[in-house]
Amino acid sequence: MMDVCHNCEQCWNGIEQWCRSAVNTGLQVPGTYQQYLVSPALYTSRIPDGVPDEVAGPVMCAASTMHRALIESGLKPGQWVVFPGGGGGVGAQGVQLAKAMGMRAIVVDTGEQKASLAERIGAEAFIDFRKVKDVPAKVREIADGLGAHGVLVTAWQTYKDAVSYIGGRIGGKIICIGLPPKDADVELGASPLIFAGLKLTITGSIVGTMQDTAAALEYARRGLLQPISEVRGLSRFAESVQQLKRGEVPGRIVIDFNKE
């Protein structure tokens, strides 16, 4: 977000990401995929000394978003949280933050590169959905034989499986983060018997607040958010975007405008 109104119920209560007057870069104003922009001083985050640009860049949106989602979830240290698509840039930051907060992360994704990334950043288990026939059963097996305490969905294609990862866990939370394309037919739900019988909660979360960004940057300054990015020069910009669209990128790609 470029800015918010600073004068509505949402802004007053520290949830300015839901401000009805929020201005988003790449939508209402330029700012996405460009070298420079002018940012309102009142809504500009300071990057702490010691946090390199290639770490700060992915923190500013992805880690901030996941920090907010974890706060919204109410999950506690020691609890199991599943990250469908956790080998991507947003989910990987969630895995790191969950570990830093004392939670136990399970990543559901595919590919050796994403498996390696998940292991490096602290996931306790990686489930390759192309190799494991019954992914929900595997989640239940890992998570005390019951199921996850929480599911943070960053990959919209995985909403169809989200409820099944809760298994028989009482009080499970599903946090909707990933946004499907506007023409996609995506629904998430379950029988009222499941909501009542398992005390199941499904809620939504979008980008983080300035406070979430500051908190995520502080985790990075303390070394609790490891680099998850491959740094490339400007000439590989278009190639990188296409790889991202195809889901081939483990973590993030950072484009350094000072490199060819």
GIWO-V290068 format. One record per pair of residues at least 24 apart in sequence whose ideal C-beta (glycine too) atoms are under 10 Angstrom apart, sorted by sequence separation. I is the first residue (numbers start at 1). J is the second residue. D is the distance in Angstrom with one decimal. If there is no record, write none. Layout:
# GIWO-V290068
I,J,D + I,J,D
This chain:
# GIWO-V290068
1,25,7.4 + 2,26,9.4 + 66,90,6.3 + 70,94,6.9 + 77,101,6.6 + 78,102,6.3 + 79,103,5.6 + 80,104,5.0 + 81,105,5.8 + 82,106,4.8 + 83,107,5.1 + 84,108,4.6 + 85,109,5.9 + 87,111,6.9 + 96,120,9.8 + 97,121,10.0 + 98,122,8.0 + 99,123,7.9 + 108,132,8.8 + 140,164,9.0 + 143,167,7.2 + 146,170,8.5 + 148,172,6.5 + 149,173,7.0 + 150,174,7.3 + 151,175,7.1 + 152,176,8.9 + 153,177,5.9 + 154,178,4.7 + 156,180,3.9 + 166,190,9.1 + 227,251,8.3 + 228,252,5.6 + 229,253,6.4 + 230,254,7.3 + 231,255,8.0 + 232,256,7.0 + 233,257,8.5 + 234,258,8.4 + 235,259,8.4 + 236,260,9.4 + 2,27,9.4 + 3,28,9.7 + 65,90,6.3 + 66,91,7.8 + 69,94,6.9 + 73,98,9.5 + 76,101,8.7 + 77,102,2.9 + 78,103,7.2 + 79,104,6.9 + 80,105,8.1 + 81,106,7.2 + 82,107,7.9 + 83,108,7.0 + 84,109,7.6 + 85,110,9.7 + 92,117,6.2 + 95,120,9.9 + 96,121,5.0 + 97,122,9.7 + 98,123,8.8 + 99,124,8.6 + 136,161,6.7 + 139,164,8.0 + 140,165,8.1 + 144,169,8.4 + 147,172,6.8 + 148,173,9.0 + 150,175,6.8 + 151,176,9.5 + 152,177,6.2 + 153,178,5.6 + 154,179,9.8 + 155,180,9.8 + 156,181,7.9 + 159,184,9.8 + 163,188,7.4 + 179,204,9.8 + 226,251,9.6 + 227,252,9.1 + 229,254,4.4 + 231,256,5.4 + 233,258,8.3 + 234,259,6.6 + 235,260,5.7 + 1,27,9.8 + 2,28,7.6 + 3,29,8.8 + 62,88,8.9 + 63,89,9.5 + 66,92,9.0 + 67,93,8.3 + 71,97,9.8 + 75,101,7.9 + 76,102,7.7 + 77,103,6.3 + 78,104,6.8 + 80,106,6.4 + 82,108,6.3 + 83,109,8.1 + 87,113,7.6 + 88,114,7.7 + 91,117,9.9 + 92,118,7.4 + 95,121,5.4 + 96,122,6.2 + 98,124,9.9 + 135,161,6.8 + 136,162,9.9 + 139,165,4.8 + 140,166,9.1 + 141,167,9.6 + 143,169,7.3 + 146,172,9.4 + 148,174,9.2 + 152,178,9.3 + 160,186,8.0 + 162,188,6.2 + 163,189,7.8 + 164,190,9.3 + 172,198,6.3 + 173,199,9.8 + 174,200,7.4 + 175,201,9.1 + 176,202,6.9 + 228,254,9.6 + 229,255,9.8 + 233,259,3.4 + 234,260,6.6 + 1,28,9.7 + 2,29,5.5 + 16,43,8.7 + 62,89,5.2 + 63,90,8.5 + 66,93,4.9 + 67,94,8.6 + 70,97,5.9 + 75,102,9.4 + 76,103,7.6 + 77,104,8.9 + 87,114,2.7 + 91,118,8.8 + 94,121,9.9 + 95,122,6.2 + 96,123,9.3 + 108,135,6.0 + 136,163,9.1 + 137,164,9.0 + 138,165,9.7 + 139,166,8.9 + 140,167,4.2 + 157,184,8.8 + 159,186,5.5 + 160,187,8.4 + 161,188,10.0 + 162,189,10.0 + 163,190,4.8 + 170,197,8.6 + 171,198,7.5 + 172,199,7.7 + 173,200,8.1 + 174,201,7.1 + 175,202,8.2 + 176,203,7.0 + 177,204,7.7 + 179,206,8.1 + 227,254,9.1 + 232,259,7.3 + 233,260,4.8 + 2,30,9.4 + 61,89,9.0 + 62,90,4.6 + 65,93,7.8 + 66,94,3.7 + 69,97,9.0 + 70,98,6.3 + 75,103,5.7 + 86,114,8.0 + 87,115,7.3 + 92,120,9.5 + 93,121,8.7 + 95,123,5.2 + 108,136,9.6 + 136,164,3.9 + 139,167,6.9 + 140,168,7.6 + 156,184,7.0 + 159,187,7.6 + 160,188,7.8 + 162,190,9.4 + 163,191,9.6 + 166,194,8.5 + 170,198,5.8 + 171,199,4.7 + 172,200,5.5 + 173,201,5.0 + 174,202,4.6 + 175,203,6.1 + 176,204,4.5 + 177,205,5.6 + 231,259,7.5 + 2,31,6.2 + 61,90,8.1 + 62,91,8.6 + 63,92,9.3 + 64,93,8.6 + 65,94,8.4 + 66,95,8.6 + 69,98,9.9 + 75,104,9.9 + 85,114,9.1 + 87,116,9.1 + 88,117,9.4 + 92,121,6.0 + 95,124,9.6 + 129,158,8.6 + 135,164,8.1 + 136,165,5.8 + 140,169,8.7 + 157,186,8.4 + 159,188,4.6 + 168,197,9.3 + 169,198,7.0 + 170,199,5.5 + 171,200,7.9 + 172,201,7.2 + 173,202,7.9 + 174,203,7.5 + 175,204,7.3 + 176,205,7.1 + 177,206,7.4 + 1,31,9.9 + 62,92,7.9 + 63,93,4.0 + 66,96,8.5 + 67,97,5.7 + 70,100,9.7 + 71,101,9.3 + 73,103,9.2 + 87,117,5.7 + 92,122,9.9 + 108,138,8.8 + 134,164,9.6 + 135,165,7.9 + 136,166,8.9 + 137,167,8.6 + 156,186,6.1 + 159,189,9.6 + 168,198,7.2 + 169,199,9.3 + 170,200,8.8 + 171,201,7.6 + 172,202,9.3 + 173,203,7.2 + 174,204,9.7 + 175,205,5.3 + 176,206,9.3 + 177,207,9.3 + 58,89,6.0 + 62,93,4.5 + 63,94,8.1 + 66,97,5.5 + 70,101,6.4 + 86,117,9.0 + 87,118,5.7 + 92,123,9.0 + 95,126,9.9 + 108,139,7.5 + 136,167,6.9 + 163,194,7.0 + 167,198,8.9 + 169,200,8.9 + 58,90,8.9 + 61,93,9.2 + 62,94,8.3 + 66,98,8.2 + 86,118,6.1 + 91,123,9.7 + 106,138,8.8 + 129,161,8.7 + 156,188,9.8 + 163,195,9.6 + 166,198,6.6 + 63,96,7.6 + 64,97,9.9 + 67,100,9.7 + 70,103,7.7 + 106,139,6.1 + 6,40,9.6 + 58,92,8.6 + 59,93,7.3 + 63,97,6.5 + 67,101,9.1 + 87,121,9.7 + 166,200,6.4 + 2,37,8.0 + 58,93,6.6 + 83,118,8.4 + 86,121,9.2 + 153,188,8.1 + 163,198,9.2 + 166,201,9.9 + 2,38,9.5 + 3,39,8.1 + 4,40,9.5 + 6,42,6.9 + 25,61,9.8 + 87,123,9.1 + 106,142,5.9 + 166,202,9.9 + 2,39,6.9 + 3,40,4.8 + 6,43,8.0 + 86,123,6.8 + 106,143,6.9 + 163,200,7.3 + 2,40,7.1 + 4,42,9.4 + 104,142,8.9 + 127,165,9.9 + 3,42,7.6 + 4,43,6.7 + 87,126,7.9 + 104,143,8.1 + 163,202,8.0 + 3,43,4.6 + 83,123,7.7 + 86,126,8.2 + 104,144,9.9 + 162,202,8.1 + 2,43,7.2 + 3,44,9.4 + 86,127,9.6 + 87,128,9.7 + 1,43,7.5 + 2,44,9.8 + 106,148,6.9 + 82,125,9.4 + 84,127,9.5 + 105,148,10.0 + 108,151,9.3 + 159,202,9.9 + 80,124,8.3 + 85,129,9.9 + 104,148,9.4 + 80,125,9.3 + 82,127,8.7 + 84,129,8.5 + 104,149,8.9 + 106,151,9.4 + 103,149,8.2 + 109,155,8.1 + 17,64,9.3 + 103,150,7.9 + 105,152,9.3 + 108,155,8.8 + 17,65,8.9 + 109,158,9.3 + 153,202,9.8 + 108,158,7.1 + 17,68,7.2 + 84,135,8.9 + 147,198,9.0 + 150,201,9.4 + 151,202,9.3 + 153,204,9.9 + 98,150,8.9 + 153,205,9.9 + 15,68,8.8 + 82,135,9.5 + 108,161,8.0 + 152,205,8.4 + 82,136,9.6 + 98,152,8.2 + 84,139,9.9 + 15,72,9.5 + 82,139,5.9 + 95,152,9.4 + 108,165,7.8 + 94,152,5.6 + 80,139,8.2 + 106,165,8.3 + 1,61,9.3 + 80,140,10.0 + 82,142,9.3 + 94,154,6.9 + 82,143,8.0 + 91,152,7.5 + 93,154,9.3 + 80,142,7.4 + 81,143,9.3 + 90,152,9.2 + 91,153,9.1 + 92,154,9.3 + 80,143,4.1 + 91,154,4.5 + 79,143,9.1 + 80,144,7.3 + 90,154,4.4 + 91,155,7.2 + 82,147,8.9 + 83,148,9.9 + 89,154,8.8 + 90,155,8.6 + 80,146,8.7 + 82,148,4.5 + 86,152,8.4 + 88,154,6.6 + 80,147,7.9 + 81,148,6.3 + 82,149,9.1 + 83,150,9.6 + 84,151,7.0 + 85,152,9.5 + 88,155,6.7 + 91,158,10.0 + 80,148,4.7 + 81,149,6.4 + 82,150,7.2 + 83,151,8.1 + 84,152,8.1 + 85,153,7.6 + 86,154,7.3 + 87,155,9.4 + 79,148,8.3 + 80,149,5.2 + 81,150,4.3 + 82,151,4.7 + 83,152,5.6 + 84,153,5.6 + 85,154,4.9 + 86,155,8.5 + 79,149,3.8 + 80,150,7.5 + 81,151,7.2 + 82,152,7.3 + 83,153,8.4 + 84,154,7.2 + 85,155,2.7 + 78,149,9.0 + 79,150,6.7 + 80,151,9.6 + 81,152,6.2 + 82,153,8.8 + 83,154,6.8 + 84,155,5.5 + 85,156,8.6 + 83,155,8.9 + 84,156,9.6 + 85,157,7.7 + 86,158,10.0 + 75,148,9.6 + 76,149,8.0 + 84,157,8.4 + 85,158,5.9 + 75,149,5.8 + 76,150,9.7 + 84,158,3.6 + 74,149,9.6 + 75,150,4.7 + 83,158,9.6 + 84,159,8.4 + 73,149,8.6 + 74,150,8.4 + 82,158,9.5 + 84,160,9.9 + 73,150,5.0 + 75,152,9.0 + 84,161,6.8 + 73,151,9.1 + 84,162,6.9 + 73,152,6.9 + 82,161,9.5 + 70,150,8.5 + 72,152,9.5 + 82,162,8.3 + 69,150,9.4 + 84,165,7.6 + 94,175,9.6 + 70,152,7.3 + 69,152,5.4 + 82,165,4.7 + 94,177,8.4 + 69,153,9.3 + 81,165,9.7 + 82,166,8.8 + 69,154,8.5 + 80,165,9.3 + 66,152,7.2 + 91,177,8.9 + 80,167,10.0 + 90,177,7.1 + 91,178,8.9 + 66,154,7.9 + 90,178,7.6 + 65,154,8.5 + 80,169,8.1 + 79,169,9.3 + 82,172,9.9 + 88,178,9.4 + 157,247,9.0 + 62,154,8.9 + 79,171,9.9 + 80,172,9.7 + 81,173,8.8 + 82,174,9.4 + 85,177,9.7 + 155,247,8.3 + 79,172,9.8 + 85,178,7.1 + 79,173,9.4 + 81,175,9.2 + 83,177,10.0 + 84,178,8.6 + 74,171,9.4 + 75,172,9.9 + 75,173,6.7 + 74,173,6.6 + 73,173,4.9 + 75,175,9.2 + 72,173,8.6 + 73,174,8.9 + 74,175,9.8 + 73,175,5.2 + 122,224,9.4 + 72,175,6.1 + 121,225,8.6 + 122,226,8.5 + 70,175,8.2 + 72,177,9.5 + 121,226,5.7 + 69,175,4.9 + 120,226,7.0 + 121,227,9.7 + 68,175,9.5 + 69,176,9.0 + 120,227,10.0 + 121,228,6.7 + 69,177,5.4 + 120,228,8.8 + 66,175,9.6 + 68,177,9.0 + 117,226,9.6 + 66,177,7.7 + 117,228,6.7 + 65,177,6.7 + 100,216,9.9 + 97,215,9.0 + 101,219,9.3 + 97,216,7.1 + 100,219,5.6 + 96,216,9.6 + 97,219,6.6 + 100,222,8.4 + 93,216,7.6 + 96,219,7.7 + 101,224,9.6 + 96,220,9.3 + 100,224,4.4 + 99,224,8.0 + 100,225,7.7 + 93,219,9.5 + 99,225,10.0 + 74,201,8.8 + 93,220,9.8 + 97,224,8.1 + 73,201,9.0 + 96,224,6.8 + 97,225,7.4 + 74,203,9.7 + 96,225,5.2 + 73,203,8.2 + 96,226,6.5 + 120,250,10.0 + 121,251,8.5 + 72,203,6.5 + 120,251,9.6 + 72,204,8.3 + 73,205,8.0 + 93,225,6.9 + 96,228,7.8 + 118,250,8.8 + 72,205,4.6 + 92,225,9.6 + 93,226,10.0 + 95,228,9.3 + 114,247,9.5 + 117,250,4.6 + 118,251,9.8 + 69,203,9.5 + 71,205,8.5 + 72,206,9.8 + 92,226,9.2 + 114,248,9.7 + 116,250,7.5 + 117,251,5.5 + 69,204,9.2 + 70,205,8.9 + 93,228,7.0 + 113,248,8.7 + 114,249,9.2 + 115,250,8.9 + 69,205,4.2 + 92,228,4.9 + 111,247,9.0 + 113,249,8.9 + 114,250,4.7 + 68,205,5.6 + 69,206,8.8 + 71,208,8.9 + 92,229,9.7 + 110,247,8.8 + 111,248,8.3 + 113,250,4.2 + 114,251,8.3 + 68,206,7.8 + 69,207,9.7 + 71,209,9.5 + 109,247,9.2 + 112,250,9.2 + 113,251,8.8 + 66,205,9.0 + 68,207,7.1 + 69,208,8.3 + 89,228,6.8 + 111,250,7.2 + 65,205,7.6 + 68,208,4.0 + 71,211,9.4 + 88,228,9.5 + 89,229,8.0 + 65,206,7.2 + 67,208,5.6 + 68,209,6.5 + 71,212,7.3 + 87,228,9.8 + 109,250,8.7 + 65,207,5.0 + 66,208,7.9 + 67,209,9.0 + 70,212,9.4 + 64,207,6.6 + 65,208,5.2 + 68,211,8.9 + 69,212,9.2 + 64,208,3.2 + 67,211,8.9 + 68,212,4.6 + 71,215,8.8 + 62,207,9.5 + 63,208,8.0 + 64,209,7.8 + 67,212,4.3 + 68,213,9.3 + 61,207,6.5 + 62,208,9.4 + 64,210,8.7 + 66,212,8.7 + 67,213,8.0 + 60,207,9.9 + 61,208,7.9 + 64,211,9.2 + 65,212,7.7 + 67,214,9.5 + 68,215,9.3 + 60,208,9.1 + 64,212,4.6 + 65,213,9.4 + 67,215,5.5 + 68,216,9.2 + 59,208,9.9 + 63,212,8.4 + 64,213,4.2 + 67,216,4.8 + 63,213,8.1 + 64,214,8.7 + 66,216,7.8 + 67,217,9.9 + 64,215,8.1 + 65,216,8.9 + 61,213,8.6 + 63,215,9.0 + 64,216,5.0 + 67,219,8.0 + 60,213,6.3 + 63,216,3.9 + 64,217,8.4 + 59,213,7.5 + 62,216,8.7 + 63,217,8.1 + 61,216,9.7 + 89,244,8.3 + 60,216,8.2 + 63,219,7.4 + 88,244,8.8 + 56,213,10.0 + 59,216,5.0 + 60,217,8.0 + 63,220,7.4 + 58,216,9.7 + 59,217,5.7 + 92,250,7.8 + 93,251,8.8 + 59,218,9.9 + 88,247,7.4 + 92,251,5.1 + 93,252,8.6 + 56,216,9.6 + 59,219,8.2 + 87,247,9.2 + 89,249,7.1 + 91,251,9.4 + 92,252,7.7 + 56,217,6.9 + 59,220,5.3 + 88,249,7.0 + 89,250,8.8 + 90,251,10.0 + 55,217,9.1 + 58,220,9.4 + 59,221,9.9 + 63,225,6.1 + 85,247,8.5 + 87,249,9.0 + 88,250,7.7 + 89,251,5.6 + 90,252,8.9 + 62,225,10.0 + 87,250,5.5 + 88,251,7.4 + 89,252,3.9 + 56,220,6.9 + 87,251,7.6 + 88,252,8.3 + 89,253,8.3 + 45,210,6.1 + 55,220,5.4 + 56,221,9.7 + 63,228,9.4 + 89,254,10.0 + 44,210,8.9 + 45,211,10.0 + 47,213,9.6 + 48,214,8.9 + 51,217,6.1 + 55,221,9.3 + 59,225,6.4 + 62,228,8.7 + 43,210,7.0 + 45,212,9.9 + 46,213,9.6 + 51,218,9.2 + 58,225,8.6 + 42,210,9.5 + 45,213,4.8 + 46,214,8.0 + 51,219,9.9 + 52,220,9.0 + 55,223,9.9 + 45,214,6.5 + 48,217,5.7 + 51,220,4.9 + 56,225,9.8 + 58,227,8.6 + 59,228,9.8 + 47,217,6.3 + 48,218,6.9 + 50,220,8.7 + 51,221,5.4 + 55,225,6.8 + 58,228,6.3 + 45,216,9.6 + 46,217,8.1 + 50,221,5.6 + 51,222,9.9 + 55,226,8.3 + 58,229,5.8 + 45,217,7.1 + 48,220,7.7 + 49,221,7.9 + 50,222,9.4 + 51,223,9.9 + 55,227,5.5 + 57,229,7.3 + 47,220,8.9 + 48,221,4.5 + 50,223,9.1 + 54,227,6.3 + 55,228,8.5 + 47,221,9.1 + 48,222,9.6 + 51,225,8.9 + 54,228,9.5 + 55,229,7.6 + 57,231,9.6 + 52,227,7.8 + 54,229,5.3 + 53,229,10.0 + 54,230,9.0 + 52,229,10.0 + 54,231,5.1 + 53,231,9.0 + 52,231,9.7 + 24,207,8.9 + 22,206,9.6 + 22,207,9.0 + 18,204,9.8 + 18,205,10.0 + 17,205,8.6 + 18,206,7.3 + 17,206,5.4 + 18,207,9.7 + 62,251,9.5 + 17,207,4.9 + 62,252,7.1 + 15,206,9.8 + 16,207,9.8 + 17,208,6.6 + 18,209,9.7 + 16,208,9.8 + 17,209,5.8 + 16,209,5.7 + 17,210,9.5 + 58,251,7.8 + 15,209,6.7 + 16,210,7.4 + 58,252,4.5 + 14,209,6.1 + 16,211,9.3 + 17,212,8.5 + 57,252,7.7 + 58,253,9.4 + 14,210,9.0 + 15,211,9.9 + 57,253,10.0 + 58,254,7.0 + 14,211,6.4 + 57,254,5.3 + 11,209,9.5 + 14,212,9.6 + 54,252,8.8 + 56,254,9.6 + 57,255,9.0 + 10,209,9.8 + 35,234,9.1 + 54,253,10.0 + 55,254,8.9 + 57,256,9.7 + 54,254,4.6 + 53,254,7.6 + 54,255,9.9 + 52,254,9.8 + 54,256,7.5 + 53,256,7.9 + 33,237,7.8 + 1,206,9.5 + 4,209,9.3 + 53,258,9.9 + 1,207,6.4 + 4,210,9.2 + 1,208,9.4 + 1,209,9.4 + 33,241,8.3 + 1,210,9.3 + 35,255,9.7 + 36,257,9.3 + 33,255,8.5 + 35,257,5.1 + 34,257,9.4 + 35,258,9.7
